[in-house]
């Protein structure tokens, strides 16, 4: 009897949880009857405005499911939801949804466009950053390690020691979705200050530390903390010394402003060599690009090049590039020197064709639908002409 009662209570609790709009661990399907209630009841809710015929929407769906699972244990409650705006058109009109998928983050009913990555792991990191304050204040040097661990390894972490809050506040606000920022007072016990020296190599304060946990890399800025020097240090350290170029960070690479030394490869055989070059040439950004990526096509068949981040790329004069990625390291070094000495060939990146631009503008699925209807019209017209006695002019 007791087991029956317990089972009944568990069943009721499960059904109650499934009926809640603001719940963790799963994506909530919204409709016209509960959308407004969800926005009102859930303090933080990310909504995917999708259409069932949209291939990009279908690709995003399992990523949202995985992200919801990962976010279930986060201290900041966040609900992931979706709504079919092809069916509930009034909601699509209200939020001016004209492309799919569109994601919006609602915080206390106020919405912001989500323009971050769509891969689950990166999405979780991006959402975590969106919900956090632009600049955190740490009470002591010993709190730094906890802050770095909580931030994760998807975004760089900037921590100012003895740096005025007002000095970092504007930069933190401007780059809040690209990095974590915190300040900590330099006052602390002798053991805490020794910890700064042993863990982070900080022997002189004030200082601004940046850590790229995924690459086990860090850099330190000792000033001056006024003027362009600080802003330049932050901008050039939003990416690790050697990054992998993808569509997710393409705009960030362009915004960096430095020439990009790019190796188009199938593996990571040149990674360590490029790390050494990055230390020797901080005025340049170093990146790897997978040869199977569509981005590689814009550089034609080039394997080692310097890209200006805009229209042009540069290669060595009369030089063959080895397919062996270990040997490629020496050719990258030679290219860097040739580029600095202006002994390179300049080429224009491949521009998208008219059809590629059209598909990018209106979307692949919409284009297919238009072509389908054009085909039907042409077919019906041909059938009409084929009818006996059809008028001929």
N, C-alpha and C positions, 0 to 999 in steps of 0.2 A: 504493500500500500504506500509506504514511504517513498519507494523508488518511483512509483507512478506519479506521485505528487511532484517530486523533484523534476522528473522528465517533463511534466506539464509546465512547470515554472520556467524551465530552460527553453521550451518551445515558445512560450509566450514572450520571453525576453528576446529571443532571436527574431521573432516576427516584429516586435516593437522596434528593434534596432534596424531591421530592413526598411521599416516605414519611416525612419527618421531621415530628414533631408540633409542634416549636417552630420555626416558620419565619416569615419576613417576606413581605410583599407580597401575601398572599392569605389568605382566611378558611379555617381548617381545619375540616373536617366531622368531628365526633367521634361515637362510638357507645359502646355499653355495654362493648365490649372494650378501648377505648383511653382512655376518659375519665380514669380514675385515673392512668394513666401520664402523660398530658398535664399534669395538675395537679401531679404530682410532678417531672416533667422541666423544665417551663417555669417559670422564675422569676417572670415576669409574664405572665399570660394573662387576657384578657377573654373570658368565655363568654356567648353568647346562648342562653338556654333558650327555645326557640320551639316552636310548633305549626304544621304546614303549612296548616291551615285559617284561621289568624289573619291578618286583613287588616293589622293593625299590624305583625305580624312580617314579612309580605311587603313592606311599605313600608320596613322597617328594613334588609332584606337588601342592597339596592344601596348603601345608606349605609355599611354595614359593609365592603363590598368596596372602596369608595372610601377609607374611613378606613385600611384595611389597606395600600393602595397608598401613601398619604401617610406612614404610619408606618414604611415600609420603610427610610428613610434616617435615622431617629432614632438618636441614640447609645445611648439606653436601649432594650434589646431588649424588645419587647412582641408577643405573639402574640394574634391575634384568632381566636376559634373559635366554633362553634355546635353545638348538639345538639338533636335532635328528641325532646323529652320526652313527646310524645304517643305515641311508640313505645317509648322507654326510660323507662318509668314508675318504675322503682326509683330512678333518679337524681333524678327529679322529687320523689319522696317524701323522699329523703335531704335535699334542700335546701329542702323545703317550698315548691315552686313551685306557686302556685295562680293566677297570672295571667301573661298572655303579651303581649309578650315580657318576660322578666326577664333582666337583665344583672348579672353578678357579676364583680368583678375579684379574681383570685387572685394574691397576692404571697407567694412561698415557701410555697404551700399554704394560706395564710390568706385567707379570702374577705371581701370588702366589697361591699355593694350599690352598684351604679352607678346613680345617680339624675340623671345629667347629660343634656345635650341629645342628640338622636338624629340631627341633621344632621352629615354627615361632618366638615366643617371644624371645627365647634364641638366635636364629639366628640374629635377629635385634641387640641385645646387643653385640654379637660377632663381627658383621660387623661394628657397630659403633666404637668398640674398635680398629679394624684393621685399620680404616681410621684416627684415632686420633694419635697425636705424642706420643711416649713412655712416655715422661715426660713433663708435663705442668708447666709453671711458672706463679704463681699468684702474682698480684701486691700488695695485701694487705690482712690482715687477714679476712676482711669482704667478700672477694671473695670466701672463702672456702665453704660457704653454697651453693652458686650458682654452684660451681664445683661439689659438692657432688650430688646435685639434677640433674644436667645435666648427670652425670655418670649413674644414674639409680640404681636399686637395684639388678641387676643380678651378678655383680662382686664386689669384695671388693675395697675400695678406700683408698689409702695410701697418706697422706699429711704430708710433712716434714715442721716443723716450725723452722726456723733458722738453718736448715740442709744444708750443702753445696750441690750444684747441682751435683758436680762431685761424691759425696758420693752415691747418689741415681741413677745416670744415668745408670750405668751398670746393677743394679738390675731391673730398670724399663725396660730396653731393653730386658733382659732375661725373664721377666714375663709379657711382654706387652699385651699378649692375655688373661692373667689370672686375671689382676687387672688394676685399674687406679692409676696413680702416679702423684703427683704434689708437688712443693715446694713453700713456701711463706716466704718472709723475715719477721723476727720477729719484724721489726720496724713498728710502727703504732700508731694511737692515743690511748689515755688512754681508751676511750670507746671501741675501737676495741680489745684491749688486755683484757679488762673486759669481752668482748663477748667470747673470747677463754676460759676464766676461767668458765663462766657460762654454755656455750653450750657444751664444750668438756672436762671440768675438767682439763685443762692445766694450771698449776700454775708455772711450771718450764720449761724453754726453754734452749737449743734446745730439740725438741721432735718429734717423728714420730708417727702420729695417724693413726690407721686403723679403718674403719667403715664397718660393714656388715649391710646395711640398711634393707635388707629383714628380718633380725633377730633382728633388733634394738640392735645390739651388737657393742662394740668398745673396743679397747685395745691401750695402749700407751707404747712406747719404749723411754727411756731416755738415752740410750747409754750403753756401748761405741759404737761409730759409725764407728769404724774401726775393722776389723777382722770378725770372724765367727758369732759373736753375732747378728749383724744387719741382715746378710743373713738368719740366722736361724729364727729370728723373722718374717721376710717377708715370708719365706717358710711355716712356721707353721700357718700363718694367711691368706693364700690364700683361705682357707676354713673356714667357721664359726665354732664356738666351737662345735656345733652339726650339722652335715650335713646329707643329705639324699643320700645314695649311689645309683648311677645310672650309666648306661653306659657312660653318658656324662662326669661325673667327676671321673670315675674309675681310669684313668691314673694319675690324680692329687692326688687322695687318695694314690695310690701306691708310688708316688714320694715324698709324705710328709715325709715318713721315720719313723713315730711314729707307735707304735702298735695301731691297730684300735679296739676299744671296740664297738662291733656290736650287735644291737638288731633287730631280724627279727620279724616284727610285721605287723598287719593289720591296725592299727591306729597310733595315736600319744600320747597315754596315758603315755608313759615314757619320753616324751620330756623334760619336766621341770626338772625331776629328773636327767636326763643326763646332762642338762645344769649346774646344781649344781656340779655334778661330774667333768665336764670339767674344772670348775674354780678351783677345789681342785687338779686336776691331769693334769696340762698343758703338762706333758710329754707324754700324750696319746691323741689320736684323737677319738672322739665319733661319732657314725653314726647310722642311722636308715636304714633298708632295708625292703621294702615292701615284704611280704611273697609271693605275686603273681609274683614277678620278677624272670626271669630265673636265675639271679645271685644267688638267694637263694639256688638253687639246688647244687651249688658247696660245700656247707657246710652241705649237707645231711639234717638231721632232726633237727639240732641244732637251738635253738632260741636265746640263749645268748652266746656270744663267744668273744674271742680276736683273731684277725687275724694279722699276721705279714706282710700283704700286698703282700706276695709272695706265698709260698707253704704250710705253716702250719697254723692251727688255734688251739685255746686252749679253753677247757671247764672245768667246775668244776668237781671234783672227786665225784662220787656217789651222784649227786644232781639232783632232779627233778625241771624242770622249769615250773612255773605256766603259764597257758594260759591267766590269768588275767593280763593285761598290767600294771595296777596300782601296783599289787603285784610284778610284774617283776622288779620294780625299786630296791627293796631290794636285789634281786638276782644278779642284775648287780653290785651293790656295793660290794657284797660278792665276786663276780668273780674278780673284780679289785684287792681286797686285796689278794685273793688266787694267782692271777697271779704275783703280786709283790713279794709274798713269795714263788714262784715256787711250788705251790701245785695244779697244774692243769694237765689235760690230753692233750697230743699233738696228733693231727690228721692231715692227709694229705688231702688237698682239692680235690674234685672230678675232675679228669682229663677228658677232652672231649673224646668221643669215636672216633674210626677211621672215621666213617661216618660223625660225627660232624666236625672233623678237615677237611675232604675232602670238605664238604659243605662250610665251612668257607674260604677255600682256593680258590675254583673255583666259588663259588656262587651257591645259591640254584637253580636259574633258569637254569643255564648252566647244572647243574647236571640232572635236569628233562629232558632237551632236549637230553642229551646223553642217558639217560635211555629209552627215547621214541624211538630213532633210533635203539638202541640195541634190543628193543622189536619188532620193525618192521622187522629187519634182521632175528631174530629168527622165527618170524611168516612166512616170505617168505620161509625160509629154510624148515620149517615144511610142507608148502604147496607143495614145490618141491618134498619132500619125499612122499607125499600123492598121487602124480600123478600116474596113471596106467602105468606100464612099466618102472617106474623110476629105474635107475640102483641101484643095491644093491651090496655092497662089503663086 
